[in-house]
Amino acid sequence: MKLRNYTLLLPILAVAAISAYMSYEFLGDIALSKRLNSDINKHFLLKNTTRAVILEHKAELDYSSDASAENMRILEKDRAFADKVVLELKNSAQKSNQTDELVKKIQSLRQNSKQEHQLYMNSFFYFFERINAVVAGDLALMDKISDPQSKIYITTLDLIHSDLNALNASLYHISQALQNGETISGKNVKKDLAPISADTFGAGLLPQESKAHISELLSAKQSADTHELNELRSKVFNDDGYEISQQDMLILDTLEQEKFMLLLDISDVVAKDLQARNEVFSTQAYYKFSLAVLITFGLLCCAILLAKKLKELESIGSKIRYVQEEILKQERCDYAQTLQNFINFNKEILGKYERIGTFNKIKNSYLMRLNKALKSKYKQNLQSLAFLRKTYASSDQIKAIDILEENSASVSLNFENIKNVIDIENSDLELNVVNFDPQITFKSVLESKISDMTDKKINFVTYIDPSLNSMLEGDESKIKTAVSNLIIGTLYQCNPYANIIVEIKDQTNNVQSGVTSLCVSVKNNADAMSKEQIDALLDADEDHEKNANELELYINIANMYLGLMDSRLAIDSTQGVGNEFRFVLKLARKEKVEILRYDKKLKIGFVLDTNAEYNAFIAKMLNDLGIKFESISNLKNLSEPQKYDTILMREGKNAPSGLKNLAIIKDPLTPIRLLQKLSNNASPGYSQKFIITKPQILICSANALSLEMLAYAFELYSVELTLKSGYDELADTLKNKHFDLIFTDMSLCKDDITHFANKFKKLKHTTQNAQTKTIGIVSNTSDVSMRQVMENFDECVKKPIDTRALTTLLDKFIPNFKNFVIRECVLIKNEDIILCKKSDIENKIFGAALGEFGKNLSIAKGFGELVSKMSEKPFGLILVDESVADFDMDALLGIAETFRERFSVDARMLVFSDKSYQSHAKSYIKALSPHISKIELANVIKNELNDMGKARS
């Protein structure tokens, strides 16, 4: 990260810092404002207390000199007022040790209220001096407030209290002079005799309203001055040598007390105006603080967002430079030009990718057809070579046949390997994480390799840990591919009759961790590899294009997929023992999987196999499942076989006839196959070779019309069909009835095929159809790949279903199915008719003339529509005018051949033409005169329909 790329943040951060500091200042103003308000309320209490004690003392003196009822009433009123303010002071929010001391002083002062005035004023001096000190201290702290208008009020209050303090001192000196009989010069009291002026405490700076109120108070005081006071002022101001008498001093004392009370009132006026101003200032400070906080927060958010954008821009800049230097290989230019160049480059790549995708679709389709044809030719070659072995006897001839047989097998295997490599799509290099059942997944992998093992006469011993009973989270497809490639790789190393042992187990140490350590091991007893060979196989940087063989191919693919899943292949080789390929995957463990129910009380016998590993695996499976069993060394010598509820035996051993409780376990050995033999619901599916009832077949599709067409393909067989439309109907049917085979149309799959297959497998394993094979049906026009369906289902078939392919498939999954074939190679009668004349008018005329065939008659308005409709369903009779636009006899012939060969439909073609079509040498093609009458055409159609279904294909 380069700091210079983030200089744009500095102004924002600087402003944010200033805004934060201003927030702090405004918060301080709010705090000071609150304290100021509190102090003013305290000052009101203290000043009221001062008034109360002065008034109470005056009332006491008046009552002492004249005990009249009026003076008594005034005394009681002043006492009540004094009690009230003292109580308020006691209970005030600002209560403290200082307050307690003041209350004690007040109580002491009130107790001495009846004393002589001069003695009382001595005590009052110290009392008010303490109160004024408290107020002065508070005013000094108040002066820190930032509001200029409030500062004027505070300054005025400070000057007023300074004058009050001076008056308090003057009252004290006067009381001392009166008490001691001292005389005072008139020159010394001139200042005291002067009336109070607003200028003395800076009232001129106050707002007009405050000044007016103060002026009213001062005017009222001056108008109340007595005659004696005015005479005394005249004497003092006119005669500097005038001596103040005792009587003059009493007049002066009264004047000072009145001035003292007046200043207290003025102080209250200024304090109230200050309090009002403070409320305005506090509100403004609060709003300013809120705004400053919002601005600070907003600026910080902007800075964070801008930092992210700058970081993104920095990253984009580095990527643009990378594109410049590494991809476009161009000299430095501005970013805009580089981006435009990259966009053009990307468009070119996308165009190439689209063309490659189109080519891959064509390639895959071609390879599939080519592979099918090659396998057929390979089988024919083997049959021919077998015939030649019987015909020729010399060693040279046999040697030549061996070479031909070996080369033929090698060509077939090499082609299969090439196809498998080409089938790896780009999407396979990305993880597609799903939840899968490990028992079902690995069972399908092992079962898919049985034909390869059988062809090479391999002893295939397998073990899947029964404790793998929870759904696992991972890329099921890549795990299956990795395991499959390891098995094929080990098979490549083996000679016929070798051993291959696959062990899949749970190595989890901490069950509470929620993670399963899945260990997969594949062993063979082939020649041990050297350390150099193993290192070369596992070296990711090795150039595998040179001298690569099949083993390297399979191991590289498996290791590539394992690397995507954070795992790696390990290989161990021991001379005289063989090779082991293993890996461990860490997969998240999900919910438990419901297993087949079985009776643990059943008495089970197991016929020991010649392979010790197989015996150990099946014994471990039975023990892990909690099933007690007895080992049987020789079934022929077993005296009481009927004492066992079930006798388990591996397929391939000679089984005595007549044992009804014998259960043959086909390879590969898996917990699911074992449980199917032992579960209460296993008998229907595994006793098929003894049944004489029709096979039960379930067909499910999302489309009702598609169901009818699928059912049509089964007319050659004596089977019971159950047709269901929709997944919900399928689920209900599976719960209530057992089936020998299930056909599922991929039209039911609304999302990912793997997800749908897992969901369907879970459903099956909770019903009596847990062991029933499932065939996936894919439409010719569907985007769903056959490879995906084959990976997730037991087999795959395309629709429209080819009759021969269907017969082979049913024979594979239903034992002795030939007993249920009604007519082998007999063409089926199909009364559906399609008509295509050269114009709409002729179509209407002929359509009306053939009204008796109306329910089976379809009209095509052109040759394209004719081909389209014929590709959707087979027709028994095709009536077409060669004069129709774009007429193509070869295309029609290909479709008719498809009807006859794939669907065993006795399709006939009637062409309105003057030409002869004998050159095609097809008996089902006839030419009709374009001028044939409607009645004659109807008779020809009836004859053709009556003759259908009698001819051999």
Secondary structure in CASP SS format (residue, H / E / C, confidence):
PFRMAT SS
TARGET T0000
AUTHOR 0000-0000-0000
METHOD secondary structure of the structure
MODEL  1
M C 1.00
K C 1.00
L H 1.00
R H 1.00
N H 1.00
Y H 1.00
T C 1.00
L C 1.00
L H 1.00
L H 1.00
P H 1.00
I H 1.00
L H 1.00
A H 1.00
V H 1.00
A H 1.00
A H 1.00
I H 1.00
S H 1.00
A H 1.00
Y H 1.00
M H 1.00
S H 1.00
Y H 1.00
E H 1.00
F H 1.00
L H 1.00
G H 1.00
D H 1.00
I H 1.00
A H 1.00
L H 1.00
S H 1.00
K H 1.00
R H 1.00
L H 1.00
N H 1.00
S H 1.00
D H 1.00
I H 1.00
N H 1.00
K H 1.00
H H 1.00
F H 1.00
L H 1.00
L H 1.00
K H 1.00
N H 1.00
T H 1.00
T H 1.00
R H 1.00
A H 1.00
V H 1.00
I H 1.00
L H 1.00
E H 1.00
H H 1.00
K H 1.00
A H 1.00
E H 1.00
L H 1.00
D H 1.00
Y H 1.00
S H 1.00
S H 1.00
D C 1.00
A C 1.00
S C 1.00
A H 1.00
E H 1.00
N H 1.00
M H 1.00
R H 1.00
I H 1.00
L H 1.00
E H 1.00
K H 1.00
D H 1.00
R H 1.00
A H 1.00
F H 1.00
A H 1.00
D H 1.00
K H 1.00
V H 1.00
V H 1.00
L H 1.00
E H 1.00
L H 1.00
K H 1.00
N C 1.00
S C 1.00
A C 1.00
Q C 1.00
K C 1.00
S C 1.00
N H 1.00
Q H 1.00
T H 1.00
D H 1.00
E H 1.00
L H 1.00
V H 1.00
K H 1.00
K H 1.00
I H 1.00
Q H 1.00
S H 1.00
L H 1.00
R H 1.00
Q H 1.00
N C 1.00
S C 1.00
K C 1.00
Q C 1.00
E C 1.00
H H 1.00
Q H 1.00
L H 1.00
Y H 1.00
M H 1.00
N H 1.00
S H 1.00
F H 1.00
F H 1.00
Y H 1.00
F H 1.00
F H 1.00
E H 1.00
R H 1.00
I H 1.00
N H 1.00
A H 1.00
V H 1.00
V H 1.00
A H 1.00
G H 1.00
D H 1.00
L H 1.00
A H 1.00
L H 1.00
M H 1.00
D C 1.00
K C 1.00
I C 1.00
S C 1.00
D C 1.00
P H 1.00
Q H 1.00
S H 1.00
K H 1.00
I H 1.00
Y H 1.00
I H 1.00
T H 1.00
T H 1.00
L H 1.00
D H 1.00
L H 1.00
I H 1.00
H H 1.00
S H 1.00
D H 1.00
L H 1.00
N H 1.00
A H 1.00
L H 1.00
N H 1.00
A H 1.00
S H 1.00
L H 1.00
Y H 1.00
H H 1.00
I H 1.00
S H 1.00
Q H 1.00
A H 1.00
L H 1.00
Q H 1.00
N H 1.00
G C 1.00
E C 1.00
T C 1.00
I E 1.00
S E 1.00
G H 1.00
K H 1.00
N H 1.00
V H 1.00
K H 1.00
K H 1.00
D H 1.00
L H 1.00
A C 1.00
P C 1.00
I C 1.00
S C 1.00
A H 1.00
D H 1.00
T H 1.00
F H 1.00
G C 1.00
A H 1.00
G H 1.00
L H 1.00
L C 1.00
P C 1.00
Q H 1.00
E H 1.00
S H 1.00
K H 1.00
A H 1.00
H H 1.00
I H 1.00
S H 1.00
E H 1.00
L H 1.00
L H 1.00
S H 1.00
A H 1.00
K H 1.00
Q H 1.00
S H 1.00
A C 1.00
D C 1.00
T C 1.00
H H 1.00
E H 1.00
L H 1.00
N H 1.00
E H 1.00
L H 1.00
R H 1.00
S H 1.00
K H 1.00
V H 1.00
F H 1.00
N H 1.00
D C 1.00
D C 1.00
G C 1.00
Y C 1.00
E E 1.00
I E 1.00
S C 1.00
Q H 1.00
Q H 1.00
D H 1.00
M H 1.00
L H 1.00
I H 1.00
L H 1.00
D H 1.00
T H 1.00
L H 1.00
E H 1.00
Q H 1.00
E H 1.00
K H 1.00
F H 1.00
M H 1.00
L H 1.00
L H 1.00
L H 1.00
D H 1.00
I H 1.00
S H 1.00
D H 1.00
V H 1.00
V H 1.00
A H 1.00
K H 1.00
D H 1.00
L H 1.00
Q H 1.00
A H 1.00
R H 1.00
N H 1.00
E H 1.00
V H 1.00
F H 1.00
S H 1.00
T H 1.00
Q H 1.00
A H 1.00
Y H 1.00
Y H 1.00
K H 1.00
F H 1.00
S H 1.00
L H 1.00
A H 1.00
V H 1.00
L H 1.00
I H 1.00
T H 1.00
F H 1.00
G H 1.00
L H 1.00
L H 1.00
C H 1.00
C H 1.00
A H 1.00
I H 1.00
L H 1.00
L H 1.00
A H 1.00
K H 1.00
K H 1.00
L H 1.00
K H 1.00
E H 1.00
L H 1.00
E H 1.00
S H 1.00
I H 1.00
G H 1.00
S H 1.00
K H 1.00
I H 1.00
R H 1.00
Y H 1.00
V H 1.00
Q H 1.00
E H 1.00
E H 1.00
I H 1.00
L C 1.00
K C 1.00
Q C 1.00
E C 1.00
R C 1.00
C C 1.00
D C 1.00
Y H 1.00
A H 1.00
Q H 1.00
T H 1.00
L H 1.00
Q H 1.00
N H 1.00
F H 1.00
I H 1.00
N H 1.00
F H 1.00
N H 1.00
K H 1.00
E H 1.00
I H 1.00
L H 1.00
G H 1.00
K H 1.00
Y H 1.00
E H 1.00
R H 1.00
I H 1.00
G H 1.00
T H 1.00
F H 1.00
N H 1.00
K H 1.00
I H 1.00
K H 1.00
N H 1.00
S H 1.00
Y H 1.00
L H 1.00
M H 1.00
R H 1.00
L H 1.00
N H 1.00
K H 1.00
A H 1.00
L H 1.00
K H 1.00
S H 1.00
K H 1.00
Y H 1.00
K H 1.00
Q H 1.00
N H 1.00
L H 1.00
Q H 1.00
S H 1.00
L H 1.00
A H 1.00
F H 1.00
L H 1.00
R H 1.00
K H 1.00
T H 1.00
Y C 1.00
A C 1.00
S C 1.00
S H 1.00
D H 1.00
Q H 1.00
I H 1.00
K H 1.00
A H 1.00
I H 1.00
D H 1.00
I H 1.00
L H 1.00
E H 1.00
E H 1.00
N H 1.00
S H 1.00
A H 1.00
S H 1.00
V H 1.00
S H 1.00
L H 1.00
N H 1.00
F H 1.00
E H 1.00
N H 1.00
I H 1.00
K H 1.00
N H 1.00
V H 1.00
I H 1.00
D C 1.00
I C 1.00
E C 1.00
N H 1.00
S H 1.00
D H 1.00
L H 1.00
E C 1.00
L C 1.00
N C 1.00
V C 1.00
V E 1.00
N E 1.00
F E 1.00
D C 1.00
P H 1.00
Q H 1.00
I H 1.00
T H 1.00
F H 1.00
K H 1.00
S H 1.00
V H 1.00
L H 1.00
E H 1.00
S H 1.00
K C 1.00
I H 1.00
S H 1.00
D H 1.00
M H 1.00
T H 1.00
D H 1.00
K C 1.00
K C 1.00
I C 1.00
N E 1.00
F E 1.00
V E 1.00
T E 1.00
Y E 1.00
I E 1.00
D C 1.00
P C 1.00
S C 1.00
L C 1.00
N C 1.00
S E 1.00
M E 1.00
L E 1.00
E E 1.00
G E 1.00
D C 1.00
E H 1.00
S H 1.00
K H 1.00
I H 1.00
K H 1.00
T H 1.00
A H 1.00
V H 1.00
S H 1.00
N H 1.00
L H 1.00
I H 1.00
I H 1.00
G H 1.00
T H 1.00
L H 1.00
Y H 1.00
Q H 1.00
C C 1.00
N C 1.00
P C 1.00
Y C 1.00
A C 1.00
N E 1.00
I E 1.00
I E 1.00
V E 1.00
E E 1.00
I E 1.00
K E 1.00
D E 1.00
Q C 1.00
T C 1.00
N C 1.00
N C 1.00
V H 1.00
Q H 1.00
S H 1.00
G C 1.00
V E 1.00
T E 1.00
S E 1.00
L E 1.00
C E 1.00
V E 1.00
S E 1.00
V E 1.00
K E 1.00
N E 1.00
N C 1.00
A C 1.00
D C 1.00
A C 1.00
M C 1.00
S C 1.00
K H 1.00
E H 1.00
Q H 1.00
I H 1.00
D H 1.00
A H 1.00
L H 1.00
L H 1.00
D C 1.00
A C 1.00
D C 1.00
E C 1.00
D C 1.00
H C 1.00
E C 1.00
K C 1.00
N C 1.00
A C 1.00
N C 1.00
E H 1.00
L H 1.00
E H 1.00
L H 1.00
Y H 1.00
I H 1.00
N H 1.00
I H 1.00
A H 1.00
N H 1.00
M H 1.00
Y H 1.00
L H 1.00
G H 1.00
L H 1.00
M C 1.00
D C 1.00
S C 1.00
R C 1.00
L C 1.00
A E 1.00
I E 1.00
D E 1.00
S E 1.00
T E 1.00
Q C 1.00
G C 1.00
V C 1.00
G E 1.00
N E 1.00
E E 1.00
F E 1.00
R E 1.00
F E 1.00
V E 1.00
L E 1.00
K E 1.00
L E 1.00
A E 1.00
R E 1.00
K E 1.00
E E 1.00
K E 1.00
V C 1.00
E C 1.00
I C 1.00
L C 1.00
R C 1.00
Y E 1.00
D C 1.00
K C 1.00
K C 1.00
L C 1.00
K C 1.00
I E 1.00
G E 1.00
F E 1.00
V E 1.00
L C 1.00
D C 1.00
T C 1.00
N C 1.00
A H 1.00
E H 1.00
Y H 1.00
N H 1.00
A H 1.00
F H 1.00
I H 1.00
A H 1.00
K H 1.00
M H 1.00
L H 1.00
N H 1.00
D H 1.00
L C 1.00
G C 1.00
I C 1.00
K C 1.00
F E 1.00
E E 1.00
S E 1.00
I E 1.00
S C 1.00
N C 1.00
L C 1.00
K C 1.00
N C 1.00
L C 1.00
S C 1.00
E C 1.00
P H 1.00
Q H 1.00
K H 1.00
Y C 1.00
D C 1.00
T E 1.00
I E 1.00
L E 1.00
M E 1.00
R E 1.00
E C 1.00
G C 1.00
K C 1.00
N C 1.00
A C 1.00
P C 1.00
S C 1.00
G C 1.00
L C 1.00
K C 1.00
N C 1.00
L E 1.00
A E 1.00
I E 1.00
I E 1.00
K C 1.00
D C 1.00
P C 1.00
L C 1.00
T C 1.00
P H 1.00
I H 1.00
R H 1.00
L H 1.00
L H 1.00
Q H 1.00
K H 1.00
L H 1.00
S E 1.00
N C 1.00
N C 1.00
A H 1.00
S H 1.00
P H 1.00
G H 1.00
Y H 1.00
S C 1.00
Q H 1.00
K H 1.00
F H 1.00
I C 1.00
I C 1.00
T C 1.00
K C 1.00
P C 1.00
Q E 1.00
I E 1.00
L E 1.00
I E 1.00
C E 1.00
S E 1.00
A C 1.00
N C 1.00
A H 1.00
L H 1.00
S H 1.00
L H 1.00
E H 1.00
M H 1.00
L H 1.00
A H 1.00
Y H 1.00
A C 1.00
F C 1.00
E C 1.00
L C 1.00
Y E 1.00
S C 1.00
V C 1.00
E E 1.00
L E 1.00
T E 1.00
L E 1.00
K E 1.00
S E 1.00
G C 1.00
Y H 1.00
D H 1.00
E H 1.00
L H 1.00
A H 1.00
D H 1.00
T H 1.00
L H 1.00
K H 1.00
N H 1.00
K C 1.00
H C 1.00
F C 1.00
D C 1.00
L E 1.00
I E 1.00
F E 1.00
T E 1.00
D E 1.00
M H 1.00
S H 1.00
L H 1.00
C C 1.00
K C 1.00
D C 1.00
D C 1.00
I H 1.00
T H 1.00
H H 1.00
F H 1.00
A H 1.00
N H 1.00
K H 1.00
F H 1.00
K H 1.00
K H 1.00
L H 1.00
K H 1.00
H C 1.00
T C 1.00
T C 1.00
Q C 1.00
N C 1.00
A C 1.00
Q C 1.00
T C 1.00
K C 1.00
T E 1.00
I E 1.00
G E 1.00
I E 1.00
V E 1.00
S E 1.00
N C 1.00
T C 1.00
S C 1.00
D C 1.00
V C 1.00
S C 1.00
M H 1.00
R H 1.00
Q H 1.00
V H 1.00
M H 1.00
E H 1.00
N H 1.00
F C 1.00
D C 1.00
E E 1.00
C E 1.00
V E 1.00
K E 1.00
K E 1.00
P C 1.00
I C 1.00
D C 1.00
T H 1.00
R H 1.00
A H 1.00
L H 1.00
T H 1.00
T H 1.00
L H 1.00
L H 1.00
D H 1.00
K H 1.00
F H 1.00
I C 1.00
P C 1.00
N C 1.00
F H 1.00
K H 1.00
N H 1.00
F H 1.00
V E 1.00
I C 1.00
R C 1.00
E C 1.00
C C 1.00
V E 1.00
L C 1.00
I E 1.00
K C 1.00
N C 1.00
E C 1.00
D C 1.00
I E 1.00
I E 1.00
L E 1.00
C E 1.00
K C 1.00
K C 1.00
S C 1.00
D H 1.00
I H 1.00
E H 1.00
N H 1.00
K H 1.00
I H 1.00
F H 1.00
G H 1.00
A H 1.00
A H 1.00
L C 1.00
G H 1.00
E H 1.00
F H 1.00
G H 1.00
K H 1.00
N H 1.00
L E 1.00
S E 1.00
I E 1.00
A C 1.00
K C 1.00
G C 1.00
F H 1.00
G H 1.00
E H 1.00
L H 1.00
V H 1.00
S H 1.00
K H 1.00
M H 1.00
S H 1.00
E H 1.00
K C 1.00
P C 1.00
F C 1.00
G C 1.00
L E 1.00
I E 1.00
L E 1.00
V E 1.00
D E 1.00
E C 1.00
S C 1.00
V C 1.00
A C 1.00
D C 1.00
F C 1.00
D C 1.00
M H 1.00
D H 1.00
A H 1.00
L H 1.00
L H 1.00
G H 1.00
I H 1.00
A H 1.00
E H 1.00
T H 1.00
F H 1.00
R H 1.00
E H 1.00
R H 1.00
F C 1.00
S C 1.00
V E 1.00
D C 1.00
A C 1.00
R E 1.00
M E 1.00
L E 1.00
V E 1.00
F E 1.00
S C 1.00
D C 1.00
K C 1.00
S C 1.00
Y C 1.00
Q H 1.00
S H 1.00
H H 1.00
A C 1.00
K C 1.00
S C 1.00
Y C 1.00
I E 1.00
K E 1.00
A E 1.00
L E 1.00
S C 1.00
P C 1.00
H C 1.00
I C 1.00
S C 1.00
K H 1.00
I H 1.00
E H 1.00
L H 1.00
A H 1.00
N H 1.00
V H 1.00
I H 1.00
K H 1.00
N H 1.00
E H 1.00
L H 1.00
N H 1.00
D H 1.00
M C 1.00
G C 1.00
K C 1.00
A C 1.00
R E 1.00
S C 1.00
END
